[in-house]
């Protein structure tokens, strides 16, 4: 028996190899290998970075991979992206530039061959991470309003930490905030972003500030002999008949007064009045420069007057009126009758306009253009109304129009309803 195996060993091995080839051929014919680029970019993980160092240049965040794998494995990979890991390992690397390879791992699925990585390696620049504490300095610019002065400045917190790569941290010589108090007439309290600056006063970016903002309080107080008071507008007379004063505004609403004798400004009641403004006959908005009625030895700091805006509008009212309907757009071969042939209008608007309205100046019509003989519901339309006068309601909102063939085409078409002047109506304010 052993002799027979010895004589036929080569034949047996050849048969075994042929069987394997046939098996592989059968597998490949039913599940062929496919080489292609994976359809989604994969997130790149950075592992092993020493906490005492940090990256100072941007690196690619994703990697493209080309696989060679059976079609069945491709189908699994396309729906299980989390089984593919892509990373670089920075363990043991110090400051400087480093070229590190991109590593990959396919979990659970074999066989898969990674044919190509884009990129296949990445240049990483590391720098030592430093953290330093700085006292915050405040640059206050501008001057407060006339009669006010700047007091002490308070900062909370007074110390912040600056962290980042050594190359940037070494440029920082100070940490500051800028505050503008131009025109302030009260204590200013603001949250301001902290900026690290170099020796030339230029901000240094790319660093982390903790906390990023501080609260700055700049005290603003009145000088002796000055006082901030409210302006009260005084008017006389009446606006034109049919109009009313809707609003009075003053700019600035507060003014600063001064006296060499502080007692005189302290005795003021908290406001000063304008000299009287005459409203007689006014019909529209008007801006007036008004002077102030100040006690003796008390003067206005800054401008000598204030701007007063008087807002004036016409009184609104309503006017009920009944008008006949006019037919438009009816061909001569037709005649029409309306039911009802009059409508009741309620007009609203400024009383001066309503008082001057006459029924003959308003037209209410219904358009029968394009309508065939029969009974139709049509909507009245009001024309020739002056601006600012509105139609609040029309009663009825629609009327019935009966259209018939005109039995005598040559005769004069049925006359349209004529405009009749209704009884005198008085607008209701």
Secondary structure, DSSP 8 states (H G I E B T S, - for coil): -HHHHHHHHHHHHHHHHHHHHHHHHHHHHHS-EEEEE-SS-EE-EEE---TTEEE-S---SEEEEEEEEEHHHHHHHHH-GGGEEEEEE-TT--SEEEEEE-EEEE-S--SEEEEEEESSEEEEEEEEEEEEEEEEEEEEES--STTEEEEEEEEESSEEEEEEEHHHHTT--EEEEEEE-TT--S-EEEEEE-EEE-TTS-B--S-EEESSEEEEEEEEEE-TTEEEEEEE--EES---TTEEEEEEEEESSEEEEE-SSHHHHHTS-SEEEE--EE-TT--S-EEEEEEEE--TT-EESS-SEEEEEEEEEE-EEEEEEEEEEEEES--TTEEEEEESSEEEEEEEEEHHHHHT--GGG-EEEEE-TT--SEEEEE--EEE---TT-EEEEEESSSEEEEEEE-S-TTS----------------B-
